[in-house]
Amino acid sequence: MIQSSSAAVIDLGTNSIKFILAEKTSENTPHILHEETAEVRIGSGIGQSSPRLEESAIERVCDTIVSLIQTKERYRIEPLRIVATSAAREAENSNRLRETIKAKTGVQLEILSGESEAYYIGQAIQMNAKYQKIGTLNSIDLGGGSLEWIHLNNNHVEKALSLPLGAVRITEQFIKEPAQAISKDMILTIENHVRNILSKNEIILSAQCPLLGSGGAFHILKQVLKKASPFALKDIQELALASAHLPIQGRIDDLNIPAKRADIIPAALITIATFMNHFDIDQIEHSKCSLKIGILKEMLGL
């Protein structure tokens, strides 16, 4: 890939669109010029047996991308990559999304494999000086459609997996009325499902090895718990149950959960807590190392 002194990335996730503009400094580090997140959920229906992207969602996504490109042009930044993850790679009509984006922007959408998504998150972790000193660690990135697990050993991405455990997917698969309180039986069903997926994959974690967590649910944890990272398993479990036992308006009013995430936050927190409990890990550190940063690393040659 041709490397540039500046670059832009639009990350089309299942639950939101993330946008970043950056330039390379003389110290060979990224200088962020602009960054924003648009809450446009394209992944509705990802939990179905034959997922399809809704036409209205495709139009919302394309309108948002056009607006973001206008911002990019004001900064005179080139080149641009538009990437998509779980929802797009699984949808039967993903070509419709690709064609519409191309027609409206002239840019070719890249639909990343799960392994590529995990790889780029690992690349972002490698850029962080704090994590470079640790050297060996694990990370999970929880999105709307999938959960990426990355194991770094001596600052090298040794293993990376993408698991079908995203918050939108779990909500659609198991919670018939996400605006209502969730029963204890439903919580147990989700926990058993998560454990089953983890047991089927070659994931080995040690409580002695730091665990990082990235994605919107971890931003919400920081906001609601009002505690500095790392977050304790006990606190995550308590918030998971509190959110599950309330209807959606209670999650918003009583727990200060953002309205656009309030329907899926119980599933997200139950998944995180079950992951940690499965591997006997009692705390997780909030990481801002994301897919878009990993792609910037490649584009800027960092």
C-alpha positions as CSV (number, residue, x, y, z in Angstrom):
1,M,0.0,0.0,0.0
2,I,1.2,3.5,-0.9
3,Q,1.9,5.4,2.4
4,S,0.9,9.0,2.9
5,S,1.6,11.9,5.2
6,S,-2.1,12.2,6.0
7,A,-5.1,9.9,5.9
8,A,-8.8,9.5,6.6
9,V,-10.7,6.5,7.7
10,I,-14.4,5.8,7.9
11,D,-15.2,2.7,9.9
12,L,-18.7,1.5,9.2
13,G,-19.6,-0.7,12.2
14,T,-22.8,-2.6,13.0
15,N,-23.9,0.0,15.5
16,S,-22.2,3.2,14.5
17,I,-19.9,5.0,12.0
18,K,-16.5,6.1,13.2
19,F,-14.5,8.8,11.4
20,I,-10.9,10.0,11.9
21,L,-8.5,12.4,10.1
22,A,-4.8,12.3,11.0
23,E,-1.4,13.4,9.7
24,K,2.0,11.9,10.4
25,T,4.3,14.0,12.6
26,S,8.1,14.3,12.4
27,E,8.2,11.9,15.4
28,N,6.5,9.3,13.3
29,T,3.3,9.4,15.4
30,P,-0.3,10.2,14.3
31,H,-1.6,13.7,15.0
32,I,-5.4,13.5,15.1
33,L,-7.0,16.4,13.3
34,H,-10.6,15.4,13.6
35,E,-12.6,12.5,15.1
36,E,-16.3,11.8,15.5
37,T,-18.8,9.0,15.8
38,A,-22.2,8.9,14.2
39,E,-24.8,6.7,15.8
40,V,-26.2,5.1,12.6
41,R,-27.1,1.5,13.2
42,I,-26.9,-0.4,10.0
43,G,-26.8,-3.9,11.7
44,S,-30.5,-4.3,12.5
45,G,-31.4,-7.9,11.5
46,I,-27.9,-9.2,12.0
47,G,-29.2,-11.8,14.5
48,Q,-31.5,-13.3,11.9
49,S,-30.6,-16.5,10.0
50,S,-30.5,-14.6,6.7
51,P,-29.4,-11.0,7.6
52,R,-30.2,-8.2,5.1
53,L,-29.4,-4.5,5.3
54,E,-32.5,-2.4,5.3
55,E,-32.8,0.0,2.4
56,S,-33.5,2.9,4.8
57,A,-30.3,2.0,6.8
58,I,-28.2,2.0,3.6
59,E,-29.5,5.4,2.7
60,R,-28.8,6.8,6.2
61,V,-25.3,5.4,6.1
62,C,-24.6,6.8,2.7
63,D,-25.9,10.3,3.6
64,T,-23.7,10.2,6.7
65,I,-20.6,9.2,4.7
66,V,-21.2,12.0,2.2
67,S,-21.3,14.5,5.1
68,L,-18.1,13.0,6.6
69,I,-16.3,13.3,3.2
70,Q,-17.3,16.9,3.1
71,T,-15.5,17.4,6.4
72,K,-12.5,15.6,5.1
73,E,-12.3,17.8,2.0
74,R,-12.3,20.9,4.2
75,Y,-9.1,19.6,5.8
76,R,-7.7,18.7,2.3
77,I,-6.8,15.2,3.5
78,E,-6.1,12.3,1.2
79,P,-6.3,9.3,0.9
80,L,-9.5,7.9,2.3
81,R,-10.4,4.3,3.2
82,I,-14.0,3.3,4.0
83,V,-14.2,-0.1,5.7
84,A,-17.1,-2.1,7.0
85,T,-17.2,-5.0,9.5
86,S,-19.6,-7.6,10.8
87,A,-23.0,-6.4,9.5
88,A,-21.8,-5.8,6.0
89,R,-19.8,-9.0,5.6
90,E,-22.7,-11.1,6.7
91,A,-25.6,-9.4,4.9
92,E,-27.0,-11.1,1.9
93,N,-27.3,-7.7,0.1
94,S,-23.9,-6.2,1.0
95,N,-23.3,-5.5,-2.7
96,R,-26.1,-3.1,-2.5
97,L,-24.3,-1.1,0.2
98,R,-21.0,-1.3,-1.7
99,E,-22.7,-0.1,-5.0
100,T,-24.5,2.8,-3.3
101,I,-21.5,4.1,-1.5
102,K,-19.4,3.9,-4.7
103,A,-22.2,5.7,-6.7
104,K,-22.5,8.5,-4.1
105,T,-18.9,9.0,-3.2
106,G,-16.7,7.4,-5.8
107,V,-14.9,5.4,-3.1
108,Q,-14.8,1.6,-3.0
109,L,-16.0,0.1,0.3
110,E,-13.7,-2.5,1.8
111,I,-15.6,-5.2,3.7
112,L,-13.1,-6.6,6.2
113,S,-12.9,-10.2,7.3
114,G,-13.2,-10.9,11.0
115,E,-9.5,-11.9,11.1
116,S,-8.5,-8.6,9.4
117,E,-10.7,-6.6,11.8
118,A,-9.0,-8.2,14.8
119,Y,-5.5,-7.8,13.1
120,Y,-6.0,-4.0,12.7
121,I,-7.1,-3.7,16.4
122,G,-4.0,-5.5,17.3
123,Q,-1.9,-3.1,15.3
124,A,-3.5,-0.2,17.1
125,I,-2.5,-1.7,20.5
126,Q,1.1,-2.1,19.3
127,M,1.2,1.7,18.8
128,N,0.5,2.4,22.5
129,A,3.7,3.0,24.5
130,K,2.1,1.8,27.7
131,Y,1.1,-1.5,26.2
132,Q,4.5,-1.9,24.4
133,K,6.1,-1.9,27.8
134,I,3.7,-4.7,29.0
135,G,4.5,-6.7,25.9
136,T,2.1,-9.7,26.5
137,L,-1.6,-9.1,26.9
138,N,-5.1,-9.9,25.6
139,S,-7.7,-7.6,24.3
140,I,-11.4,-7.8,23.4
141,D,-13.3,-5.4,21.2
142,L,-17.0,-5.6,21.5
143,G,-19.1,-4.3,18.6
144,G,-22.6,-4.7,17.5
145,G,-22.0,-7.8,15.4
146,S,-18.9,-9.4,16.7
147,L,-16.4,-9.7,19.5
148,E,-12.7,-9.6,18.4
149,W,-10.2,-11.3,20.7
150,I,-6.5,-10.5,20.2
151,H,-3.5,-12.0,22.0
152,L,-0.2,-10.1,21.8
153,N,3.0,-11.8,22.8
154,N,6.2,-9.7,23.0
155,N,4.4,-6.9,21.1
156,H,3.5,-9.2,18.3
157,V,-0.1,-10.2,17.3
158,E,0.1,-13.9,17.9
159,K,-3.5,-14.9,17.7
160,A,-6.7,-13.1,16.6
161,L,-10.3,-14.3,16.4
162,S,-13.6,-12.8,15.5
163,L,-16.6,-14.3,17.5
164,P,-20.3,-13.9,16.8
165,L,-21.0,-12.2,20.1
166,G,-21.8,-8.6,19.2
167,A,-24.3,-6.7,21.3
168,V,-26.9,-6.1,18.5
169,R,-26.6,-9.7,17.4
170,I,-27.1,-11.1,21.0
171,T,-30.0,-8.8,21.6
172,E,-31.8,-9.8,18.4
173,Q,-31.1,-13.5,19.0
174,F,-32.3,-13.8,22.6
175,I,-34.2,-10.7,23.7
176,K,-37.7,-10.5,22.1
177,E,-38.6,-7.2,23.7
178,P,-35.4,-5.2,24.3
179,A,-37.4,-2.2,25.6
180,Q,-38.7,-4.3,28.5
181,A,-36.9,-5.7,31.6
182,I,-35.1,-9.0,30.9
183,S,-35.9,-12.1,32.9
184,K,-33.4,-14.1,35.0
185,D,-33.9,-17.1,32.7
186,M,-33.0,-15.0,29.6
187,I,-29.9,-13.7,31.3
188,L,-28.8,-17.3,32.0
189,T,-29.6,-18.3,28.4
190,I,-27.3,-15.5,27.1
191,E,-24.5,-16.4,29.6
192,N,-24.7,-20.1,28.5
193,H,-24.6,-19.1,24.8
194,V,-21.5,-16.9,25.3
195,R,-19.7,-19.7,27.3
196,N,-20.6,-22.2,24.5
197,I,-19.1,-20.0,21.8
198,L,-15.9,-19.4,23.9
199,S,-15.5,-23.1,24.6
200,K,-15.7,-23.9,20.9
201,N,-12.8,-21.7,20.1
202,E,-9.1,-21.9,21.0
203,I,-8.9,-19.1,23.5
204,I,-6.5,-19.4,26.4
205,L,-6.3,-16.5,28.8
206,S,-4.4,-16.1,32.1
207,A,-5.5,-14.0,35.0
208,Q,-1.8,-12.9,35.2
209,C,-2.0,-11.4,31.7
210,P,-3.6,-7.9,31.4
211,L,-7.0,-7.8,29.6
212,L,-8.0,-4.7,27.6
213,G,-11.5,-3.9,26.4
214,S,-12.5,-1.5,23.7
215,G,-15.8,-0.5,22.1
216,G,-18.8,1.6,23.0
217,A,-19.8,-0.5,26.0
218,F,-16.5,0.3,27.7
219,H,-17.1,4.1,27.2
220,I,-20.5,3.6,28.8
221,L,-19.0,1.7,31.7
222,K,-16.6,4.6,32.4
223,Q,-19.4,7.1,32.2
224,V,-21.9,5.2,34.4
225,L,-19.5,3.7,37.0
226,K,-17.7,7.0,37.3
227,K,-14.6,5.1,38.1
228,A,-11.2,5.1,36.5
229,S,-10.2,2.0,34.5
230,P,-9.6,-0.9,35.2
231,F,-13.1,-2.0,35.8
232,A,-13.8,-4.8,38.3
233,L,-15.8,-7.9,37.2
234,K,-18.1,-7.4,40.2
235,D,-19.0,-3.8,39.1
236,I,-19.7,-5.0,35.6
237,Q,-21.9,-7.8,36.8
238,E,-23.8,-5.5,39.0
239,L,-24.4,-3.0,36.2
240,A,-25.4,-5.8,33.8
241,L,-28.1,-7.0,36.2
242,A,-29.3,-3.5,37.0
243,S,-29.7,-2.6,33.4
244,A,-31.4,-6.0,32.6
245,H,-33.9,-5.5,35.5
246,L,-35.0,-2.1,34.2
247,P,-37.1,-1.3,31.1
248,I,-35.4,0.9,28.6
249,Q,-36.5,4.2,29.9
250,G,-35.3,3.2,33.4
251,R,-31.9,2.4,31.9
252,I,-31.8,5.9,30.5
253,D,-33.2,7.8,33.5
254,D,-31.8,5.8,36.4
255,L,-28.5,4.6,35.0
256,N,-27.7,7.4,32.5
257,I,-27.3,4.9,29.7
258,P,-27.2,6.8,26.3
259,A,-30.6,6.4,24.7
260,K,-29.2,5.0,21.4
261,R,-27.4,2.2,23.2
262,A,-30.0,1.5,26.0
263,D,-31.7,-1.4,24.1
264,I,-28.4,-3.3,23.7
265,I,-26.4,-2.5,26.8
266,P,-27.7,-5.4,28.9
267,A,-26.5,-7.9,26.3
268,A,-23.2,-6.1,26.0
269,L,-22.5,-6.1,29.7
270,I,-23.7,-9.7,30.2
271,T,-21.3,-10.7,27.4
272,I,-18.3,-8.9,28.9
273,A,-19.0,-10.2,32.4
274,T,-19.4,-13.8,31.1
275,F,-16.2,-13.6,29.1
276,M,-14.3,-12.4,32.2
277,N,-15.9,-14.9,34.5
278,H,-15.2,-17.8,32.0
279,F,-11.5,-17.1,32.2
280,D,-11.4,-16.1,35.9
281,I,-10.4,-12.6,35.2
282,D,-11.4,-10.0,37.8
283,Q,-10.6,-6.8,36.0
284,I,-10.4,-5.2,32.6
285,E,-8.7,-2.1,31.4
286,H,-10.5,0.4,29.0
287,S,-8.5,0.7,25.8
288,K,-9.0,3.3,23.1
289,C,-7.0,1.2,20.6
290,S,-9.5,0.7,17.8
291,L,-9.9,-0.5,14.2
292,K,-9.6,2.9,12.7
293,I,-6.3,3.6,14.5
294,G,-4.9,0.3,13.2
295,I,-5.8,1.2,9.7
296,L,-4.3,4.7,10.1
297,K,-1.0,3.0,11.2
298,E,-0.9,1.1,7.9
299,M,-1.9,4.1,5.7
300,L,0.7,6.5,7.4
301,G,3.4,3.9,7.6
302,L,3.8,4.2,11.3
